[in-house]
Amino acid sequence: MKTKFLPLLLLTVLLQVSMFSFANEMTTARIIRLKNKTEVQHRSIPVIPAACIENSLLSIDLLSTVPTVTVTIKDAETGEVVYTSTDINVDKVYIDLAGEEKGKYTLEIQLPKEAFIGDFELD
């Protein structure tokens, strides 16, 4: 009985430890609230991309494949552009900001017919 109980106990403890570390990793991601920069010309509900920052990795989910997207990141205090990129036929964009200093930044996403803006902070 003891020989069966000990491996089961060990497995249970290991699974709980790994679950706690996985949950800790997920709590570091912060959502960036994006606002529509362009006027909506029709009465449909706009589809706003989802953006989040986790440590120095910025993730943008455009929710569908778009023909072109331009992403610009500016220092919120100085207005200096620290990153800009134009991608073709993408639905997700990942940007590593590991070399940038801690502080507040502004994210601008330019799609073919709409533009979005949001602020975030690098820790």
VMD Tcl script that draws the C-alpha trace (Angstrom):
set ca {
  {0.00 0.00 0.00}
  {2.81 2.42 0.88}
  {4.61 1.74 -2.40}
  {1.56 2.85 -4.38}
  {0.78 5.81 -2.16}
  {4.22 7.46 -2.30}
  {4.44 7.84 -6.13}
  {0.86 9.10 -6.22}
  {1.63 11.67 -3.53}
  {4.78 12.77 -5.35}
  {2.91 13.14 -8.65}
  {0.20 15.20 -6.98}
  {2.73 17.56 -5.41}
  {4.61 18.02 -8.71}
  {1.41 18.79 -10.63}
  {0.36 21.40 -8.08}
  {3.75 23.11 -8.21}
  {3.69 23.26 -12.01}
  {0.12 24.61 -12.01}
  {1.05 27.42 -9.62}
  {4.04 28.45 -11.73}
  {1.91 28.40 -14.92}
  {-0.74 30.58 -13.27}
  {1.97 33.01 -12.13}
  {3.26 33.37 -15.70}
  {-0.18 34.25 -17.03}
  {-0.76 37.03 -14.52}
  {2.14 39.13 -15.87}
  {0.36 39.92 -19.17}
  {-1.45 43.29 -19.18}
  {-4.15 44.24 -21.68}
  {-3.69 47.48 -23.61}
  {-6.96 49.36 -24.09}
  {-7.21 50.50 -27.68}
  {-9.40 53.36 -28.86}
  {-10.56 53.95 -32.41}
  {-8.68 56.94 -33.83}
  {-10.79 57.22 -36.99}
  {-14.43 58.20 -37.30}
  {-16.81 55.33 -37.96}
  {-18.64 56.09 -41.21}
  {-21.39 53.50 -40.85}
  {-23.55 52.01 -38.12}
  {-21.79 48.70 -37.71}
  {-19.90 47.68 -34.59}
  {-16.16 48.24 -35.06}
  {-13.86 45.28 -34.52}
  {-11.06 46.44 -32.25}
  {-7.78 44.49 -32.22}
  {-6.61 42.96 -28.95}
  {-3.20 44.02 -27.64}
  {-1.32 43.00 -24.52}
  {2.15 43.43 -23.09}
  {3.92 40.70 -21.14}
  {7.33 41.71 -19.79}
  {8.88 43.16 -22.97}
  {6.80 41.21 -25.53}
  {3.98 43.15 -27.17}
  {1.31 40.94 -28.78}
  {-1.33 42.28 -31.16}
  {-4.20 40.09 -32.36}
  {-5.96 41.68 -35.32}
  {-8.79 39.08 -35.10}
  {-8.65 38.42 -38.86}
  {-6.06 38.59 -41.62}
  {-5.57 42.14 -42.88}
  {-3.86 43.15 -46.13}
  {-1.57 45.68 -44.42}
  {-0.94 46.90 -40.89}
  {1.47 49.56 -39.69}
  {2.46 49.46 -36.03}
  {4.16 52.46 -34.46}
  {5.39 52.72 -30.87}
  {6.26 56.13 -29.45}
  {7.69 57.30 -26.16}
  {4.64 58.86 -24.48}
  {6.61 61.68 -22.88}
  {8.86 62.77 -25.77}
  {6.83 61.58 -28.77}
  {9.96 59.92 -30.20}
  {9.24 56.91 -32.42}
  {11.02 53.88 -30.93}
  {9.56 51.24 -33.29}
  {7.71 51.18 -36.59}
  {6.84 48.31 -38.88}
  {4.53 47.58 -41.82}
  {3.41 43.99 -42.30}
  {1.42 42.41 -45.13}
  {-1.27 39.71 -44.80}
  {-1.02 39.09 -41.05}
  {-3.48 38.39 -38.27}
  {-1.05 38.60 -35.33}
  {1.95 40.83 -34.69}
  {4.62 40.21 -32.03}
  {7.14 42.89 -31.07}
  {10.02 42.39 -28.63}
  {10.81 45.62 -26.79}
  {13.66 44.16 -24.72}
  {16.10 46.95 -25.65}
  {13.78 49.80 -24.68}
  {13.88 51.69 -21.40}
  {11.19 51.39 -18.75}
  {8.46 53.98 -19.06}
  {5.20 54.92 -20.75}
  {4.66 54.31 -24.46}
  {1.91 54.88 -27.03}
  {0.89 52.14 -29.46}
  {-0.60 53.11 -32.81}
  {-2.10 50.53 -35.16}
  {-2.95 51.67 -38.69}
  {-5.19 49.34 -40.72}
  {-6.36 50.05 -44.29}
  {-9.60 51.77 -43.16}
  {-9.15 52.32 -39.43}
  {-6.57 53.41 -36.88}
  {-6.30 52.53 -33.19}
  {-4.29 54.02 -30.34}
  {-3.51 52.89 -26.79}
  {-1.05 53.52 -23.98}
  {1.02 51.00 -22.06}
  {3.93 50.89 -19.65}
  {7.14 48.87 -19.76}
  {8.29 47.65 -16.35}
}
mol new
graphics top color blue
foreach p $ca { graphics top sphere $p radius 0.5 }
foreach p [lrange $ca 0 end-1] q [lrange $ca 1 end] { graphics top cylinder $p $q radius 0.2 }
display resetview
